[in-house]
């Protein structure tokens, strides 16, 4: 269809945006290839035009602009990081715009509008500082602080792309060796702070007027305030592929603009004043929502479209989209690191492309397009949006939902109705206090439908396999080739596109289902905890040893994702920890879990933690089961049993567990448990075991221990606790017995296949 046909400005802007983005976020290898490509294209265009006298002026222009965009990216981001200009400790002043004290030991600050050694660096850039709790007690959001520190560049790790994450939020460097010298009130209440207060007031008023649940959803979809939203609803939306509906985007702005246009038309307001009012509404909503990049992109696009419609009676959506994204990156170049910008832009690009197809003569000639009624067109728009963003979303999350297109179609309509009714309730709620009676049933319908659709275990499928990633790349190439190339047989091309889409999801589903129904037991550990993943007869469970925190919950989610596990039948904890409820809440908000197993509570502290945990599981509609010593937990044909335990301190237990399946017995003994056990007790526990694991749980309370028991049934010994060693005679016995001895566990190991 060639979406760039007769749209040279759109093509130029896309080339410049592509070059700027790839040069900004890409590796050194990507940068070298990009420069090589631009120079080669420039040389070839000059050679062809000179030898064959072919006009290549536009091609030369594109090559030069590609080179220019690379240079602009280089110069901007060299100056973006102030740590490259200051080697020593410097004096910094700025306003605290964000605080995060979720860590036990440090408080994170984001400092904006800062100056270094009295040199103003502008309001757009920000600095990150992680400071002690003692310094943090004097600092609050909005305060102006002065401190001394060294600046260092944001560095990514193997597990976390910190550079892209912080750059996308305008954070250009990190302050270390923090020394606070002064805290003062802001000179005046800024416009941004006033708008933030308005957002907060509208959110709170929504919950008062509509009821807590309905009001929290309205605050999320209308104001972008997701902090009040139920994490279970967020999980359900994510599992059915509609998390984007909760994020402010062009859809929300379009809902408001269309609704206001219809109201103004009813009052007989003509086109010109109506368009001016709509533009003012767009600007106000952009400011009210904190200039979210997706809303700004949509707002600029709508403003441009409105102005063209007003003065030229024309609409060129692809060019409008390119201009809006270009302006965002021109004003805030670090926005190229913001994934939400590109998800929003590509999704809109897909919808625009679908609209462009429908606007051609295909309605008369093509049976496939002719059948697209209102519902069909909406489904096609959803399909094109998901197709355009598939490569990005699957690269980020390594998974996708099988219900994405269908759910988007249904819930876009439901959320549209929800927003319109919510705005009406806000307007008349002071006079007619009926908000809760109207909005709660709407919320309940959305909640129940999302829960019902997300409950099936296999709607999330993994894309973290080489062959699946290859298929997604092929599909993406086909999709964009369909959009940018001239195609005569569009019906056949659309059929190929749909078949490719089905093939990607079909292969991903087959791979995920094969993993889910492959019985086995996997053991893995990291610095903070150890987990067993148990699979049997399509049932999956996790046995987790550790001092439970939010960080360990994230690590568990990552470990499970690597094994293509996106839902659990059981999550089994082994002891109580001071932040266990937070850890379980974090896990349940990311992994659909049927039941959580915890030990029976002993003492007031554990009773309190059990009560807090019960509140969490009730919120997620997850069963909470307590077990005691010798309780048998069944996972398909696998049984999990705790033969003994010993309390090391208020929150840590010395754990011993036996995991059995047909033909194999695994015994796990923690480092802490060995402290209070005799040789005879250890020998009795390890009797008839095929695999012995001496774990690191409770290592803080362990003592050096030499294992001397010998059992001929033992075929594998794993030693992950540093305080344990094997007796020379025992070591010799097990080597002669052909026992595998592992003392350096790198990655997760499959114990039973």
C-alpha positions as CSV (number, residue, x, y, z in Angstrom):
1,X,0.0,0.0,0.0
2,X,3.1,2.3,0.5
3,X,2.0,4.6,3.3
4,X,4.8,7.0,2.3
5,X,3.4,7.5,-1.2
6,X,3.1,11.3,-1.8
7,X,4.2,11.9,1.8
8,X,7.8,13.0,1.5
9,X,7.8,14.9,4.8
10,X,6.6,11.8,6.6
11,X,9.4,9.7,5.1
12,X,12.0,12.4,6.0
13,X,10.9,12.6,9.6
14,X,10.8,8.8,10.0
15,X,14.4,8.5,8.6
16,X,15.6,11.2,11.0
17,X,13.8,9.7,14.0
18,X,15.1,6.2,13.1
19,X,18.7,7.4,12.8
20,X,18.5,9.5,16.0
21,X,16.9,6.7,18.0
22,X,19.2,3.9,16.8
23,X,22.3,6.0,17.4
24,X,21.1,7.0,20.9
25,X,20.0,3.6,22.3
26,X,22.1,1.3,20.2
27,X,25.4,-0.3,21.0
28,X,28.7,0.8,19.5
29,X,28.3,-1.9,16.8
30,X,24.9,-0.5,15.9
31,X,26.3,3.0,15.7
32,X,29.1,1.9,13.4
33,X,26.7,0.0,11.0
34,X,24.4,3.0,11.0
35,X,27.2,5.4,10.0
36,X,28.5,2.9,7.4
37,X,24.9,2.6,5.9
38,X,24.4,6.3,5.7
39,X,27.8,7.0,4.1
40,X,27.4,4.0,1.7
41,X,23.9,5.2,0.6
42,X,25.3,8.7,0.1
43,X,28.3,7.5,-2.0
44,X,26.0,5.1,-4.1
45,X,23.5,7.9,-4.8
46,X,26.3,10.2,-6.1
47,X,27.9,7.4,-8.1
48,X,24.6,6.4,-9.7
49,X,23.5,9.9,-10.5
50,X,26.9,10.7,-12.1
51,X,27.2,7.5,-14.1
52,X,23.6,7.0,-15.3
53,X,22.4,10.6,-15.0
54,X,19.6,9.4,-12.8
55,X,18.0,11.9,-10.4
56,X,18.8,10.8,-6.8
57,X,18.4,14.2,-5.1
58,X,15.8,12.9,-2.6
59,X,17.8,9.8,-1.9
60,X,20.9,12.0,-1.2
61,X,18.8,14.2,1.1
62,X,17.6,11.2,3.1
63,X,21.2,10.0,3.5
64,X,22.4,13.4,4.6
65,X,19.6,13.7,7.1
66,X,20.4,10.2,8.5
67,X,24.0,11.3,9.0
68,X,22.8,14.6,10.6
69,X,20.5,12.8,13.0
70,X,23.4,10.6,14.1
71,X,25.6,13.6,14.8
72,X,22.8,15.4,16.7
73,X,22.4,12.3,18.9
74,X,26.1,12.1,19.6
75,X,26.4,15.8,20.5
76,X,23.3,15.9,22.6
77,X,24.0,12.8,24.7
78,X,27.7,13.7,25.2
79,X,26.4,16.9,26.9
80,X,23.5,15.2,28.5
81,X,25.7,13.5,31.1
82,X,27.3,16.2,33.4
83,X,29.6,13.6,35.0
84,X,31.8,13.9,31.9
85,X,32.6,17.5,32.8
86,X,33.1,17.2,36.5
87,X,35.7,14.8,37.9
88,X,35.9,16.0,41.5
89,X,33.3,16.7,44.2
90,X,31.0,19.5,43.2
91,X,28.3,21.6,44.9
92,X,24.8,20.9,43.6
93,X,21.5,22.7,44.2
94,X,18.1,21.6,43.0
95,X,14.5,20.7,43.8
96,X,13.4,17.3,45.0
97,X,10.7,16.0,42.7
98,X,10.5,12.4,43.7
99,X,11.3,10.4,46.8
100,X,11.4,6.6,47.3
101,X,12.1,5.1,50.7
102,X,11.1,1.5,49.9
103,X,14.6,0.3,50.6
104,X,15.5,-0.7,54.2
105,X,18.8,1.1,54.1
106,X,18.6,4.0,51.6
107,X,16.2,6.6,50.3
108,X,16.3,7.5,46.6
109,X,15.9,11.1,45.5
110,X,15.3,12.6,42.1
111,X,16.5,16.2,41.9
112,X,15.4,18.5,39.1
113,X,16.1,22.1,38.0
114,X,19.6,21.7,39.4
115,X,22.7,23.8,39.1
116,X,26.3,22.6,39.5
117,X,28.8,25.1,41.0
118,X,26.2,27.8,40.3
119,X,26.0,26.9,36.6
120,X,22.3,26.4,35.6
121,X,21.7,23.1,33.7
122,X,18.0,23.6,32.9
123,X,14.8,22.1,34.3
124,X,14.6,19.1,32.0
125,X,17.6,17.2,33.3
126,X,17.5,15.3,36.6
127,X,20.0,13.7,39.0
128,X,19.5,10.5,41.0
129,X,20.8,10.3,44.6
130,X,20.7,7.4,47.0
131,X,21.1,8.8,50.5
132,X,21.1,7.5,54.1
133,X,17.9,7.3,56.1
134,X,19.4,9.8,58.6
135,X,19.9,12.5,55.8
136,X,16.5,11.6,54.3
137,X,14.5,12.6,57.4
138,X,15.2,16.3,56.7
139,X,14.2,16.1,53.0
140,X,10.7,16.1,51.5
141,X,9.2,16.3,48.0
142,X,9.3,19.8,46.7
143,X,12.2,21.0,49.0
144,X,15.2,22.8,47.6
145,X,18.4,21.1,48.7
146,X,22.1,21.9,48.5
147,X,24.7,19.2,48.8
148,X,28.1,18.1,47.8
149,X,28.7,15.0,45.8
150,X,30.6,13.3,43.0
151,X,28.8,12.6,39.8
152,X,29.0,9.3,38.0
153,X,27.4,8.1,34.8
154,X,24.4,5.8,34.9
155,X,25.6,2.3,34.3
156,X,23.6,-0.8,33.3
157,X,24.1,-4.2,34.6
158,X,23.7,-7.6,33.0
159,X,20.2,-7.9,34.5
160,X,19.0,-4.3,34.3
161,X,19.3,-1.7,31.6
162,X,19.6,1.2,34.1
163,X,20.8,3.6,31.5
164,X,17.7,3.4,29.3
165,X,15.4,3.3,32.3
166,X,16.8,6.4,33.9
167,X,17.5,8.3,30.7
168,X,13.9,7.9,29.7
169,X,13.0,9.8,32.9
170,X,15.5,12.6,32.2
171,X,17.9,11.3,34.8
172,X,21.3,12.0,33.4
173,X,23.7,11.1,36.3
174,X,24.0,9.7,39.8
175,X,25.3,11.6,42.8
176,X,27.5,9.6,45.1
177,X,29.3,10.5,48.3
178,X,26.3,12.6,49.2
179,X,26.9,15.4,51.9
180,X,23.8,17.4,52.7
181,X,24.5,21.1,53.5
182,X,21.1,22.9,53.3
183,X,17.3,22.2,53.0
184,X,14.9,25.1,52.2
185,X,11.4,25.8,51.2
186,X,10.7,26.2,47.4
187,X,10.6,29.9,46.4
188,X,7.1,29.5,45.3
189,X,4.5,26.9,44.4
190,X,5.3,25.9,40.8
191,X,2.7,25.3,38.2
192,X,3.7,21.7,38.0
193,X,3.2,21.2,41.8
194,X,-0.3,22.9,41.5
195,X,-1.3,20.6,38.7
196,X,0.0,17.6,40.7
197,X,-2.2,18.6,43.6
198,X,-5.2,19.0,41.2
199,X,-4.6,15.4,39.9
200,X,-4.4,14.1,43.4
201,X,-7.6,16.0,44.4
202,X,-9.5,14.7,41.4
203,X,-8.4,11.1,42.2
204,X,-9.5,11.4,45.8
205,X,-12.8,13.0,44.8
206,X,-13.4,10.2,42.4
207,X,-13.0,7.6,45.1
208,X,-15.3,9.6,47.4
209,X,-18.0,10.1,44.8
210,X,-17.9,6.7,42.9
211,X,-16.7,4.3,45.6
212,X,-13.1,3.3,46.3
213,X,-12.8,0.5,43.7
214,X,-14.6,2.4,40.8
215,X,-12.9,5.7,41.8
216,X,-9.4,4.1,41.7
217,X,-10.0,2.7,38.2
218,X,-11.3,6.1,37.0
219,X,-8.3,7.9,38.5
220,X,-6.0,5.4,36.6
221,X,-7.7,5.6,33.2
222,X,-8.5,9.3,33.3
223,X,-5.7,10.9,35.4
224,X,-2.9,8.3,35.1
225,X,-2.9,7.9,38.9
226,X,-2.4,4.1,39.2
227,X,-1.1,4.1,42.8
228,X,-4.7,3.5,44.1
229,X,-5.6,0.8,41.6
230,X,-6.0,-2.8,42.7
231,X,-2.8,-4.7,41.8
232,X,-5.0,-7.8,41.1
233,X,-6.9,-5.9,38.4
234,X,-3.6,-4.7,36.9
235,X,-2.4,-8.3,36.8
236,X,-5.6,-9.4,35.1
237,X,-5.3,-6.6,32.5
238,X,-1.7,-7.6,31.9
239,X,-2.6,-11.3,31.4
240,X,-5.3,-10.6,28.8
241,X,-3.0,-8.1,27.0
242,X,-4.6,-4.8,27.7
243,X,-2.2,-3.1,30.1
244,X,-2.0,-0.3,27.6
245,X,-5.6,0.7,28.5
246,X,-4.4,1.6,32.0
247,X,-1.6,3.8,30.6
248,X,-2.6,7.3,29.5
249,X,-2.5,7.4,25.7
250,X,-4.1,8.8,22.6
251,X,-7.1,6.6,23.2
252,X,-8.0,8.5,26.4
253,X,-7.5,11.9,24.8
254,X,-9.5,10.9,21.8
255,X,-12.4,9.8,24.0
256,X,-12.4,13.2,25.7
257,X,-12.1,15.1,22.4
258,X,-14.9,13.1,20.6
259,X,-17.2,13.4,23.6
260,X,-16.7,17.2,23.9
261,X,-17.1,17.6,20.1
262,X,-20.5,15.9,20.2
263,X,-21.6,18.0,23.2
264,X,-20.5,21.2,21.5
265,X,-22.3,20.2,18.3
266,X,-25.5,19.6,20.2
267,X,-25.3,23.2,21.4
268,X,-25.0,24.4,17.8
269,X,-21.4,25.7,18.1
270,X,-19.8,25.9,14.7
271,X,-16.6,24.3,13.4
272,X,-14.1,27.1,14.1
273,X,-14.9,27.9,17.7
274,X,-15.5,24.2,18.4
275,X,-12.0,23.4,17.1
276,X,-10.4,26.2,19.2
277,X,-12.2,24.8,22.4
278,X,-11.0,21.3,21.6
279,X,-7.4,22.5,21.2
280,X,-7.6,24.3,24.6
281,X,-9.0,21.1,26.1
282,X,-6.1,19.1,24.7
283,X,-3.4,21.4,26.0
284,X,-5.1,21.5,29.5
285,X,-5.4,17.7,29.6
286,X,-1.7,17.3,28.6
287,X,-0.7,19.7,31.5
288,X,-3.1,18.1,33.9
289,X,-1.7,14.6,33.3
290,X,1.9,15.8,33.8
291,X,2.8,15.9,30.1
292,X,3.0,12.1,29.8
293,X,4.9,11.4,26.6
294,X,2.1,9.3,25.1
295,X,-0.5,12.0,25.9
296,X,1.8,14.7,24.5
297,X,2.3,12.7,21.3
298,X,-1.4,12.2,20.9
299,X,-2.1,15.8,21.9
300,X,0.3,17.2,19.3
301,X,-1.1,14.9,16.7
302,X,-4.7,16.0,17.5
303,X,-3.8,19.7,17.5
304,X,-2.1,19.4,14.1
305,X,-5.0,17.5,12.7
306,X,-7.4,20.1,14.1
307,X,-5.5,23.0,12.7
308,X,-5.3,21.3,9.3
309,X,-9.0,20.5,9.4
310,X,-9.7,24.1,10.4
311,X,-7.7,25.9,7.8
312,X,-7.2,23.4,5.0
313,X,-10.0,20.9,5.6
314,X,-7.3,18.2,5.3
315,X,-6.1,15.3,7.4
316,X,-2.8,13.5,6.9
317,X,-2.6,11.2,9.9
318,X,0.8,9.5,9.1
319,X,2.5,12.8,8.6
320,X,0.8,14.2,11.7
321,X,2.0,11.3,13.7
322,X,5.6,11.7,12.5
323,X,5.6,15.4,13.2
324,X,4.2,14.9,16.8
325,X,6.9,12.3,17.6
326,X,9.6,14.4,16.0
327,X,8.6,17.5,18.1
328,X,8.6,15.4,21.3
329,X,12.2,14.2,20.5
330,X,13.2,17.7,19.5
331,X,12.0,19.2,22.8
332,X,13.1,16.3,25.0
333,X,15.6,14.1,23.1
334,X,16.0,11.7,26.0
335,X,12.4,10.6,25.3
336,X,13.8,8.2,22.6
337,X,14.7,5.9,25.6
338,X,11.0,5.9,26.7
339,X,9.5,2.6,25.6
340,X,6.0,3.9,26.2
341,X,6.6,6.6,23.5
342,X,7.5,4.0,20.9
343,X,4.7,1.6,22.0
344,X,2.2,4.4,21.7
345,X,3.7,5.7,18.4
346,X,3.9,2.3,16.7
347,X,0.4,1.3,17.9
348,X,-1.0,4.5,16.4
349,X,1.0,3.9,13.3
350,X,-0.6,0.5,12.9
351,X,-4.1,1.9,13.4
352,X,-3.3,4.8,10.9
353,X,-2.1,2.3,8.4
354,X,-5.3,0.3,8.7
355,X,-7.3,3.5,8.3
356,X,-5.3,4.3,5.2
357,X,-6.1,0.9,3.7
358,X,-9.8,1.3,4.5
359,X,-9.9,4.8,2.9
360,X,-8.8,3.5,-0.5
361,X,-11.0,1.8,-3.1
362,X,-10.7,-1.5,-1.3
363,X,-14.1,-1.2,0.2
364,X,-15.6,-1.8,-3.2
365,X,-13.2,-4.3,-4.5
366,X,-11.9,-6.4,-1.6
367,X,-14.2,-8.9,0.1
368,X,-12.0,-9.0,3.3
369,X,-12.2,-5.2,3.8
370,X,-15.8,-5.0,2.8
371,X,-16.7,-7.4,5.6
372,X,-15.2,-5.0,8.1
373,X,-18.2,-3.5,9.8
374,X,-17.9,-1.4,12.8
375,X,-17.0,-4.3,15.0
376,X,-14.7,-5.7,12.3
377,X,-13.0,-2.4,11.8
378,X,-12.3,-2.1,15.5
379,X,-10.9,-5.6,15.7
380,X,-8.7,-4.8,12.6
381,X,-7.4,-1.7,14.4
382,X,-6.6,-3.7,17.4
383,X,-4.9,-6.4,15.3
384,X,-2.8,-3.8,13.4
385,X,-1.8,-2.0,16.7
386,X,-0.7,-5.3,18.3
387,X,1.2,-6.3,15.1
388,X,3.1,-3.0,14.9
389,X,4.2,-3.3,18.6
390,X,4.8,-7.1,18.8
391,X,8.6,-6.9,18.4
392,X,9.0,-4.3,21.1
393,X,6.6,-5.9,23.6
394,X,7.9,-9.4,23.3
395,X,11.5,-8.2,23.5
396,X,10.7,-6.4,26.8
397,X,8.6,-9.0,28.5
398,X,9.6,-12.3,26.7
399,X,5.9,-13.2,26.7
400,X,2.6,-12.3,25.0
401,X,-1.1,-12.8,25.6
402,X,-3.3,-14.9,23.3
403,X,-6.3,-12.6,24.0
404,X,-4.7,-9.3,23.2
405,X,-6.7,-8.3,20.1
406,X,-10.0,-9.6,21.4
407,X,-9.6,-8.1,24.9
408,X,-8.6,-4.7,23.4
409,X,-11.7,-4.7,21.3
410,X,-14.0,-5.4,24.3
411,X,-12.4,-3.4,27.0
412,X,-11.7,-0.3,24.9
413,X,-15.5,0.1,24.6
414,X,-16.1,-0.7,28.3
415,X,-13.5,1.8,29.4
416,X,-14.9,4.4,27.0
417,X,-18.3,4.1,28.6
418,X,-16.7,4.1,32.1
419,X,-14.9,7.4,31.4
420,X,-18.0,9.1,30.0
421,X,-20.2,8.0,32.9
422,X,-17.4,8.9,35.4
423,X,-17.1,12.4,34.1
424,X,-20.9,12.8,34.3
425,X,-20.8,11.6,37.9
426,X,-18.0,14.0,38.8
427,X,-20.0,16.8,37.3
428,X,-23.3,16.1,39.1
429,X,-22.1,14.1,42.1
430,X,-22.4,17.1,44.5
431,X,-26.0,17.4,43.6
432,X,-27.0,13.8,43.1
433,X,-25.0,11.4,45.3
434,X,-25.6,8.4,43.1
435,X,-22.0,7.8,41.9
436,X,-21.4,4.6,43.8
437,X,-24.7,3.1,42.7
438,X,-23.9,3.8,39.0
439,X,-20.1,3.3,38.9
440,X,-19.6,0.3,41.1
441,X,-21.8,-2.0,38.9
442,X,-19.8,-0.9,35.9
443,X,-16.5,-1.5,37.8
444,X,-17.8,-4.9,38.9
445,X,-18.6,-5.9,35.3
446,X,-15.1,-4.9,34.1
447,X,-13.4,-6.6,37.1
448,X,-15.3,-9.9,36.8
449,X,-14.9,-10.1,33.0
450,X,-11.1,-9.4,33.3
451,X,-10.8,-11.9,36.1
452,X,-12.7,-14.6,34.1
453,X,-10.6,-14.1,31.0
454,X,-7.3,-14.0,32.9
455,X,-8.0,-17.1,35.0
456,X,-7.2,-19.8,32.4
457,X,-3.6,-20.7,33.0
458,X,-2.4,-20.8,29.4
459,X,-3.4,-17.4,28.0
460,X,0.1,-16.1,28.6
461,X,2.7,-17.7,26.3
462,X,6.5,-17.4,26.2
463,X,8.4,-15.8,23.3
464,X,11.8,-16.4,24.9
465,X,12.9,-19.0,22.4
466,X,15.2,-18.5,19.5
467,X,12.7,-19.9,16.9
468,X,9.9,-17.8,18.3
469,X,12.0,-14.7,18.2
470,X,12.9,-15.5,14.7
471,X,9.3,-15.9,13.7
472,X,8.4,-12.5,15.4
473,X,11.2,-10.8,13.4
474,X,9.9,-12.4,10.2
475,X,6.3,-11.4,11.0
476,X,7.4,-7.8,11.8
477,X,9.3,-7.6,8.5
478,X,6.2,-8.8,6.6
479,X,4.0,-6.4,8.5
480,X,6.0,-3.3,7.7
481,X,6.7,-4.5,4.2
482,X,2.9,-4.7,3.7
483,X,2.6,-1.0,4.9
484,X,5.5,0.6,3.0
485,X,5.6,-1.3,-0.3
486,X,3.2,-1.1,-3.2
487,X,1.1,-4.2,-3.2
488,X,-1.4,-5.1,-5.8
489,X,-2.9,-8.2,-4.3
490,X,-3.8,-6.8,-0.9
491,X,-6.3,-9.6,-0.1
492,X,-3.6,-12.2,-0.4
493,X,-1.1,-10.0,1.5
494,X,-3.6,-9.6,4.4
495,X,-4.2,-13.3,4.4
496,X,-0.4,-13.9,4.6
497,X,-0.2,-11.4,7.5
498,X,-3.0,-13.0,9.5
499,X,-1.5,-16.5,8.9
500,X,1.9,-15.2,10.1
501,X,0.3,-13.7,13.2
502,X,-1.4,-17.0,14.0
503,X,1.8,-19.0,13.3
504,X,3.7,-16.8,15.8
505,X,1.2,-17.3,18.6
506,X,0.6,-20.9,17.7
507,X,4.3,-21.9,17.9
508,X,4.6,-19.8,21.2
509,X,1.6,-21.6,22.6
510,X,2.9,-25.0,21.6
511,X,6.3,-24.3,23.2
512,X,4.7,-22.9,26.4
513,X,2.3,-25.8,26.8
514,X,5.1,-28.3,26.2
515,X,7.1,-26.7,29.0
516,X,4.1,-26.6,31.3
517,X,3.3,-30.3,30.8
518,X,6.9,-31.5,31.0
519,X,7.2,-33.0,34.5
520,X,10.3,-32.3,36.5
521,X,11.9,-30.6,39.5
522,X,14.4,-27.7,39.1
523,X,16.6,-26.2,41.8
524,X,18.1,-22.7,41.6
525,X,19.7,-20.2,43.9
526,X,21.1,-16.7,44.0
527,X,22.6,-14.5,46.7
528,X,19.2,-14.0,48.5
529,X,17.2,-17.2,48.3
530,X,16.8,-20.7,46.8
531,X,13.7,-22.0,45.0
532,X,12.5,-25.4,43.7
533,X,10.2,-25.4,40.7
534,X,7.9,-28.5,40.8
535,X,6.0,-29.6,37.7
536,X,3.7,-32.7,37.5
537,X,0.7,-33.5,35.5
538,X,0.2,-29.9,34.3
539,X,0.5,-28.6,37.9
540,X,3.2,-26.2,38.8
541,X,4.4,-25.1,42.3
542,X,7.4,-23.2,43.8
543,X,9.1,-24.1,47.1
544,X,10.9,-20.9,48.2
545,X,13.6,-20.6,50.9
546,X,14.7,-17.1,51.9
547,X,14.2,-14.0,53.9
548,X,11.3,-12.7,51.8
549,X,11.5,-9.1,50.5
550,X,10.3,-7.3,47.3
551,X,13.7,-8.0,45.8
552,X,13.5,-11.7,46.3
553,X,10.0,-11.7,44.9
554,X,11.2,-10.0,41.7
555,X,14.1,-12.5,41.5
556,X,11.5,-15.4,41.8
557,X,9.5,-13.9,39.0
558,X,12.6,-13.7,36.8
559,X,13.6,-17.3,37.6
560,X,10.1,-18.5,36.7
561,X,9.9,-16.4,33.5
562,X,13.2,-18.1,32.4
563,X,11.4,-21.4,32.8
564,X,8.3,-20.2,30.9
565,X,6.2,-20.3,34.1
566,X,3.5,-17.5,34.2
567,X,1.1,-19.0,36.7
568,X,1.3,-21.2,39.8
569,X,-0.9,-23.7,41.5
570,X,1.0,-23.3,44.7
571,X,3.6,-21.0,46.2
572,X,5.2,-22.6,49.3
573,X,7.1,-20.5,51.8
574,X,9.3,-22.1,54.5
575,X,9.4,-19.5,57.3
576,X,8.2,-16.1,58.4
577,X,10.0,-12.9,57.5
578,X,9.4,-9.3,58.6
579,X,8.4,-8.2,55.0
580,X,6.8,-11.5,53.9
581,X,3.4,-9.9,53.1
582,X,5.1,-7.3,50.8
583,X,7.1,-10.1,49.1
584,X,4.0,-12.2,48.5
585,X,2.0,-9.2,47.3
586,X,4.8,-8.4,44.8
587,X,4.8,-12.0,43.6
588,X,1.0,-12.3,43.3
589,X,0.8,-9.0,41.3
590,X,3.0,-10.6,38.6
591,X,2.3,-14.3,38.7
592,X,-1.3,-15.7,38.8
593,X,-1.3,-18.0,41.8
594,X,-4.0,-20.4,43.1
595,X,-2.8,-21.0,46.6
596,X,-0.1,-19.7,49.0
597,X,1.2,-22.1,51.6
598,X,2.8,-20.8,54.8
599,X,4.0,-22.6,58.0
600,X,1.7,-22.5,61.1
601,X,2.3,-19.2,63.0
602,X,4.1,-19.4,66.3
603,X,4.0,-16.4,68.6
604,X,2.5,-12.9,68.2
605,X,4.9,-11.7,65.5
606,X,4.1,-14.6,63.2
607,X,0.4,-14.3,63.9
608,X,0.6,-10.6,62.9
609,X,2.5,-11.5,59.7
610,X,0.0,-14.3,58.9
611,X,-2.9,-11.8,59.3
612,X,-1.2,-9.3,56.9
613,X,-0.5,-12.1,54.4
614,X,-4.2,-13.2,54.6
615,X,-5.2,-9.6,53.6
616,X,-2.9,-9.8,50.6
617,X,-4.2,-13.2,49.4
618,X,-7.8,-12.1,49.9
619,X,-7.1,-9.1,47.7
620,X,-5.9,-11.4,44.9
621,X,-8.6,-14.1,45.5
622,X,-5.8,-16.6,46.3
623,X,-6.2,-19.4,48.9
624,X,-4.0,-19.2,52.0
625,X,-3.1,-22.6,53.5
626,X,-1.1,-23.2,56.6
627,X,0.9,-26.4,57.1
628,X,2.8,-28.0,59.9
629,X,5.6,-30.4,60.4
630,X,4.8,-33.7,58.6
631,X,2.0,-32.1,56.5
632,X,2.1,-33.6,53.0
633,X,1.5,-31.1,50.2
634,X,0.7,-32.8,46.8
635,X,1.7,-31.3,43.5
636,X,0.4,-33.8,41.0
637,X,2.5,-36.9,41.6
638,X,5.1,-35.0,43.6
639,X,4.8,-34.7,47.4
640,X,6.5,-32.0,49.6
641,X,6.9,-32.6,53.3
642,X,8.7,-30.9,56.2
643,X,10.0,-33.6,58.5
644,X,11.5,-31.1,61.0
645,X,12.3,-27.4,61.6
646,X,14.1,-25.3,64.1
647,X,13.7,-21.6,64.8
648,X,17.0,-19.6,64.5
649,X,15.5,-16.2,65.3
650,X,12.2,-14.3,65.0
651,X,12.1,-14.5,61.2
652,X,14.3,-17.4,60.1
653,X,13.9,-21.1,60.5
654,X,16.4,-23.9,60.0
655,X,14.6,-25.7,57.2
656,X,14.5,-29.4,56.3
657,X,12.2,-30.6,53.4
658,X,11.7,-33.8,51.6
659,X,10.5,-33.8,48.0
660,X,9.4,-37.1,46.6
661,X,8.2,-38.3,43.2
662,X,7.9,-41.8,41.8
663,X,11.4,-43.4,41.9
664,X,13.2,-40.4,43.4
665,X,13.6,-38.7,46.8
666,X,15.2,-35.3,47.3
667,X,16.2,-34.1,50.8
668,X,17.0,-30.4,51.4
669,X,18.8,-29.4,54.7
670,X,19.6,-25.7,55.2
671,X,22.9,-24.4,56.6
672,X,21.0,-23.1,59.6
673,X,19.3,-26.4,60.3
674,X,22.7,-28.2,60.6
675,X,23.6,-26.0,63.6
676,X,21.2,-27.8,65.9
677,X,21.4,-31.4,64.4
678,X,23.5,-34.4,65.4
679,X,25.2,-36.7,63.0
680,X,22.6,-39.4,63.7
681,X,19.7,-37.0,63.0
682,X,21.3,-35.9,59.7
683,X,21.9,-39.6,58.8
684,X,18.3,-40.5,59.5
685,X,17.0,-37.6,57.4
686,X,19.2,-38.4,54.4
687,X,18.5,-42.1,54.5
688,X,17.0,-43.5,51.2
689,X,17.5,-40.1,49.5
690,X,18.7,-40.0,45.9
691,X,19.6,-36.3,45.9
692,X,21.0,-34.4,48.9
693,X,21.0,-30.6,48.9
694,X,22.8,-28.8,51.7
695,X,21.3,-25.3,51.1
696,X,22.5,-21.8,52.1
697,X,19.3,-20.8,53.9
698,X,20.1,-19.6,57.4
699,X,23.8,-19.3,56.6
700,X,24.1,-16.4,59.0
701,X,23.4,-18.8,61.9
702,X,25.3,-21.8,60.6
703,X,28.5,-23.3,62.0
704,X,31.2,-25.3,60.1
705,X,29.9,-28.8,59.6
706,X,31.5,-31.9,58.1
707,X,29.1,-34.4,56.6
708,X,30.3,-37.9,57.1
709,X,27.2,-40.1,56.5
710,X,27.3,-42.6,53.6
711,X,24.2,-43.9,51.7
712,X,24.5,-46.0,48.6
713,X,21.2,-44.6,47.3
714,X,22.6,-41.1,46.9
715,X,23.4,-40.3,43.3
716,X,23.8,-36.5,43.5
717,X,25.0,-34.1,46.3
718,X,24.7,-30.4,45.9
719,X,26.5,-28.2,48.4
720,X,25.4,-24.5,48.2
721,X,26.0,-23.6,51.8
722,X,29.6,-22.4,52.3
723,X,30.0,-23.8,55.9
724,X,29.6,-27.4,54.9
725,X,32.2,-29.9,53.7
726,X,32.4,-33.6,53.1
727,X,34.4,-35.9,55.3
728,X,37.4,-37.5,53.4
729,X,36.0,-41.0,53.9
730,X,32.5,-39.9,52.8
731,X,34.0,-38.1,49.7
732,X,35.9,-41.3,48.8
733,X,32.8,-43.4,49.2
734,X,30.6,-41.2,47.0
735,X,33.2,-41.0,44.3
736,X,33.5,-44.8,44.1
737,X,29.6,-44.9,44.2
738,X,29.6,-42.7,41.1
739,X,27.7,-39.9,43.0
740,X,27.7,-36.5,41.3
741,X,29.0,-33.8,43.7
742,X,28.2,-30.2,42.8
743,X,29.8,-27.5,45.0
744,X,29.6,-24.5,42.6
745,X,26.0,-24.2,41.4
746,X,26.0,-21.6,38.5
747,X,22.5,-21.7,37.0
748,X,19.4,-23.5,37.9
749,X,19.8,-27.3,37.6
750,X,17.2,-29.8,36.5
751,X,17.1,-32.5,39.2
752,X,14.3,-34.6,37.7
753,X,13.4,-34.6,34.0
